[in-house]
Amino acid sequence: MKFKTTGNPNGHKILLIHAMFVTPGIFMTLTEYLKVDYFIIMPTLDGHDVDENSIFLSVEDEADKILAYLKDSNIKELDFILGTSLGAIIAFEIYKRNEILINKVYLEGGPFFKFGPLLKKIAAKKFCNICSNIRQNPENAIEKLDNIFPGLGNQMIEVCRHITEENVKNLAYACYSFTLPKLDITAQKSVVFLYGTKEPARLCIFRLKKYKYSRIIKKNGFKHCGYLLSCPKEYAEMLKGKQY
């Protein structure tokens, strides 16, 4: 796992964790609106770095590595964590451990489902097919991917070209195996769940209503990670606490 840092070394420290099949490049535009005020830390999840032969093992393993990096860097407090999709699951895992002080947690498009073995197997096959199709027809895939994730088609194709079947299967399992933690009232108040009304992951919102003191934000008309990609300046204002 590699880490990229940018922004103001004297600013509050924040952690951004990317989604599956992309890299921290998903945050490129967003960081332009954060770098003056924050010191930004962005890991590249295992299995996603095309220059690194790494294996994604589990959400827990990724959380271990991120926390080890923070501790080795003597970082004891984060102003906020933002996790998108798979990154939201990893961010929640880090938060629930309570090993460092985290003031706010933004979880966008997290697929907080818990599937049985058969459904996880089906999901793994679907993800493997997506990667296979991208490798076979990259030119056709760019337009389709950009339609779903504006501007990320080339990046996703690059990741999917290099990612191994082992990694894909482990990622599928990770996406649909997370056990929602118990949080006390204080811990719940620091969590914000964010979903677009046109993304499938919104269907897990019913599971999240157990967190009565957390906030659930629904962005009308947006697909998976669409609000982040389409409205980065507004998104940054939300993260800074100037909205909602």
Residue pairs with C-beta under 8 A, 6 or more apart in sequence:
1 43
1 44
1 45
1 46
1 49
1 54
1 62
1 65
1 66
1 69
2 43
2 44
2 49
2 52
3 41
3 42
3 43
3 44
3 69
4 24
4 41
4 42
4 43
4 44
5 39
5 40
5 41
5 42
6 31
6 35
6 40
6 42
7 31
7 34
7 35
7 36
7 37
7 38
7 39
7 40
8 35
8 36
8 37
8 38
8 39
9 39
10 39
11 36
11 37
11 38
11 39
12 37
12 38
12 39
12 79
13 38
13 39
13 41
13 75
13 77
13 78
13 79
14 34
14 38
14 39
14 40
14 41
14 78
14 79
14 80
14 81
14 82
14 239
15 41
15 42
15 43
15 66
15 70
15 78
15 80
15 81
15 82
15 91
15 94
16 24
16 27
16 30
16 31
16 40
16 41
16 42
16 81
16 82
16 83
16 87
17 42
17 43
17 45
17 66
17 81
17 82
17 83
17 84
17 87
17 88
17 90
17 91
18 24
18 25
18 26
18 27
18 42
18 44
18 45
18 48
18 84
18 87
19 26
19 84
19 85
19 86
19 87
19 109
19 225
20 45
20 48
20 85
20 86
20 171
20 175
21 48
21 130
21 131
21 156
21 159
21 160
21 163
22 48
22 149
22 152
22 155
22 156
22 159
23 44
23 48
23 49
23 155
23 159
24 42
24 43
24 44
25 152
25 155
26 84
26 152
26 155
26 225
26 228
26 229
27 40
27 42
29 229
29 232
30 228
30 232
30 235
30 236
31 40
32 232
33 232
33 233
33 235
33 236
33 237
34 40
34 236
34 239
34 240
37 240
38 79
41 69
41 70
41 75
43 62
43 65
43 66
43 69
44 52
45 56
45 62
45 86
45 87
45 90
46 54
46 55
46 56
46 57
46 61
46 62
46 65
46 167
47 54
47 55
47 56
47 163
47 164
47 167
47 170
47 171
48 56
48 159
48 163
50 158
50 159
50 161
50 162
55 164
55 166
55 167
55 170
56 62
56 167
56 170
56 171
56 174
57 170
58 170
58 173
58 174
59 89
59 90
59 93
59 174
59 177
59 178
60 93
62 90
62 93
63 90
63 93
63 94
63 97
66 90
66 94
67 94
67 97
67 99
67 100
70 78
70 100
71 99
71 100
75 100
76 100
76 101
77 100
77 101
77 102
77 103
78 100
78 101
78 102
78 103
79 103
79 104
80 102
80 103
80 104
80 105
80 106
80 239
81 91
81 94
81 95
81 102
81 104
81 105
81 106
82 91
82 106
82 108
82 239
83 89
83 90
83 91
83 92
83 105
83 106
83 107
83 108
83 110
84 108
84 109
84 225
84 228
85 108
85 109
85 110
85 111
85 175
85 201
85 224
85 225
86 111
86 171
86 174
86 175
88 107
88 108
88 109
88 110
88 112
89 110
89 111
89 112
89 174
89 175
89 178
91 105
91 107
92 105
92 107
92 110
92 112
92 178
92 181
92 191
93 178
94 102
95 102
95 105
95 187
95 190
95 191
96 181
96 183
98 187
102 190
103 190
104 190
104 192
104 241
105 190
105 191
105 192
106 192
106 194
106 238
106 239
107 191
107 192
107 193
107 194
108 194
108 195
108 225
108 227
108 228
109 194
109 195
109 196
109 199
109 201
109 224
109 225
110 193
110 201
110 204
111 175
111 176
111 200
111 201
111 204
112 178
112 180
112 201
112 204
112 207
112 208
113 175
113 176
113 178
113 203
113 204
113 207
114 176
114 177
114 178
114 179
115 123
115 176
115 177
119 176
120 172
120 173
120 176
120 177
123 172
123 175
123 176
124 168
124 169
124 172
124 173
126 172
127 168
127 169
127 171
127 172
128 165
128 168
128 169
130 160
131 160
131 163
131 168
133 141
134 141
134 145
134 156
134 157
134 160
134 161
135 160
135 161
138 157
138 161
141 153
141 157
142 153
142 154
142 157
143 153
144 153
145 152
145 153
145 156
145 157
146 152
146 153
148 223
148 224
149 156
149 224
149 225
149 229
150 226
150 229
150 230
151 229
152 229
180 207
180 208
180 210
183 191
183 211
183 214
185 213
188 211
188 212
188 213
188 214
189 213
189 214
191 211
191 214
191 215
192 214
192 215
192 216
192 217
192 244
193 205
193 208
193 211
193 214
193 215
193 216
193 217
194 216
194 217
194 219
194 227
195 201
195 202
195 205
195 216
195 217
195 218
195 219
196 202
196 218
196 219
196 221
196 222
196 223
196 224
196 225
196 226
196 227
197 218
197 219
197 220
197 221
197 222
198 221
198 222
198 223
198 226
199 222
199 223
199 224
199 225
199 226
200 224
201 224
202 218
205 216
205 218
208 214
208 216
209 216
215 244
217 244
219 226
219 227
222 230
227 235
228 235
234 243
237 243
238 244
